Every structure is written in C-alpha cells, then in structure tokens.
C-alpha cells in the first residue's frame, strides 16, 4: 500500500497534453447494487494512452465472492466453479496495475465504492487516482458544463445509448472486460471531441 501511495507524491501537471496521459478504464460486475452488502464478481480493465487502446495490457479477473444472487446472475451470467482469484492477490495486483493512471469508468462512482470496500480490508484508506466518469464527460461535452441531467431524456447518457450515438458496436455487454472495452472506445471518442472543443490538457479535461 505504501508503494502505491508514494506514486502520488507529485500531481499531474495541469499543462500536460491529453495525448501524454495514461488511463485505466475499468468496470466491475457485482452481486448487486448495494455497496455495503454486495461483492465484486469480476473485474475488467484496459489501458488507453496516446488516444490508443493498449490491448496487450487488458485484464479480466474473477473473484471469490461469498454470495451469489439470482437477479445478478441474470445480468452477468457468471456461474461457479470458475478460475477465481483470492481477494488479497487481487488487491495487490490491482494497485500495481492501476498505478498512478487516471481511472475511467461509466457511472464510475459505484465501481470505485466497491473497489475501495475490498481494498480497505488490506489497509488502503482510499484510491488516490484522478477519476473521469465518461457519463459526466459526455454530458459536459454535448450539453455544456452547467447541464442538469434531471432535465434530459431518461437513458440519454447510458452506456448503450452513448455507444450507439458514437458508432461503437455493443459487443460483449454486461461482462466486466466487455464493458471496460466499450467504455475505453467511448473515452477515445470523447477525448477527440474534447480536443475539437479546445480541451487539450489535463487541467482543462478534469
């Protein structure tokens, strides 16, 4: 944990170009939607740098969870027994993998809550990485920084809707690795749109 925390002794300079930033795009599948009561079933992630997917650094892990729920199984369809990773091993590997990258996800607050719940068991107080939510970024770029999502159409900025809007094929939906891959493609589309709008540095992006 100390090695991870030491990575954040210096902040990312505001003037760093977006093309030089490193992103870890991630997703989790869980036993439900209650951070306090539910558990991560699987984790998927892919790296993005220089507007390119780093597919050789993609990751997919299944975790040893204490419960399963029928409603969640209908969504992610993950059945045991499968090859699973012990939670401590996952915690250590996750922090090495994510390093000091910018963490990206769609509706990322839930995923971060689930990950921090797991990591706290092994001594991590909180994740220190900068965070970008592709849902919030899409709203900002399409509607402006003062857009109130309560005024929009229901589902307008859901992952499925955004992928369709930006021409991204909806393959392997509702798996952690598949959704991370879709979100990474969406991120690259949004970063290009940001560039067109004059947003070209880390400071302007976040």
Steps between C-alpha positions, in 0.01 A plus 500: 500500500787739579649446154166593344458809718855615416402527133294809583775709658469726194183600319456479124597843356194689375678582173571137407341424159219246495702298249759437773256387769458138610152367573379176657143440384322253727173333582371256761219246502350454845249297700275807517488878525545548876862594575461400865346156443619388156829372360706518181460191282734603220730786402600610153730777383695630203764774467475803272792728413564731208141452380573128457373188670781299660336162444812311609442649847134403533390308808211275603475347847232295677483533877412263782179657631310365803153533347315474171161648410260377236419853374869580446562166329239590239712804408862381514434120461812411701465156657738319731719300503734705281862601538491765772756731656542530880400846619840588648676408177252710305547800731877495455483440126238771452711772662804401294292494183320831546816673628453879486288496183182699466216259581211507254162332506136551411304598809832434672398595853340161561803306374735710713281443805512124450876499440576720802285276719714203396833682522432638849515143631870505412593842637424748221320809626375615159597500133712805419477498120333781306163380370298564184141383457421460129133566573578838656758580232251427221240724667754781533618477139156460344291726723748736668652515849180623668269230361251357749445129419159512665384710206606247236346188352512185710791278393642760262848462652489131585790297361283327238359830375840669480658205319222509242539878464876475445491197271643245744380141451335363816696176525552297819267721704456434874837340551761701690761465227246567224358811664850630576588458131184684392568780748860529380379545141252759622776681690709531185203643308434749779866605524501577128181701544660682793799585284269648236350719771843628604547267798854375447663476845452312823401815684230583247374142489446449872 
